[in-house]
Amino acid sequence: PDYGGRFEAVYRDLAEKHGVLLYPFFLDGVAARPKLLLDDGMHPNAEGVGVIVTNILPRVEKLITRARDS
């Protein structure tokens, strides 16, 4: 857990340092939920992709706003 926490902090720190948006875990809300995964147990099915899109959309919209304003 200690290593994992320090490893994840690298991405948060870099995002903050460079002023970029970070979506820390692409499969948030999908991973380990068999109903949302293909038979391989790793990749999202169509419903899982829908969850990913819903979760990441606010950050994508924020990124678009930043790009327009710059």
C-alpha positions in Angstrom: 0.0 0.0 0.0 2.8 2.4 0.8 4.5 1.9 -2.6 1.1 2.2 -4.4 0.4 5.4 -2.6 3.7 6.9 -3.5 3.5 5.7 -7.1 0.0 7.3 -7.6 1.2 10.5 -6.0 3.8 10.9 -8.8 0.9 11.5 -11.3 -1.0 13.8 -9.0 2.2 15.8 -8.3 3.1 16.1 -12.0 -0.4 17.1 -13.0 -0.4 19.8 -10.4 3.1 21.0 -11.2 2.2 21.3 -14.9 -1.3 22.5 -14.5 -2.9 19.6 -16.4 -6.0 17.7 -15.7 -5.7 14.2 -14.4 -8.1 11.3 -14.5 -6.4 9.0 -12.1 -8.1 5.7 -12.9 -9.6 5.1 -16.3 -11.6 2.1 -15.2 -13.1 3.8 -12.1 -16.5 2.3 -11.4 -15.9 -0.5 -14.0 -12.9 -2.5 -12.8 -13.8 -5.7 -10.8 -17.5 -5.4 -11.9 -18.1 -8.4 -14.1 -21.4 -7.0 -15.4 -19.4 -4.2 -17.0 -16.5 -6.2 -18.4 -15.9 -8.5 -21.4 -15.4 -12.2 -20.8 -11.6 -11.5 -20.4 -12.4 -9.8 -17.1 -10.2 -6.8 -18.1 -11.8 -4.8 -20.8 -15.1 -2.9 -20.5 -18.1 -4.0 -22.5 -20.5 -1.4 -24.0 -22.2 -0.8 -20.7 -18.8 -0.4 -19.0 -17.7 2.1 -21.7 -20.8 4.1 -20.9 -19.8 4.3 -17.3 -16.3 5.4 -18.3 -17.7 8.1 -20.6 -20.1 9.4 -17.9 -17.3 9.5 -15.3 -14.7 11.2 -17.5 -17.1 13.7 -19.3 -16.8 16.5 -16.7 -13.0 16.5 -17.1 -13.3 16.5 -20.9 -15.7 19.4 -20.8 -13.3 21.3 -18.5 -10.4 20.6 -20.8 -12.4 21.9 -23.8 -13.2 25.0 -21.8 -9.5 25.5 -21.0 -8.6 25.1 -24.6 -11.1 27.7 -25.8 -10.1 30.2 -23.1 -6.4 30.0 -23.8 
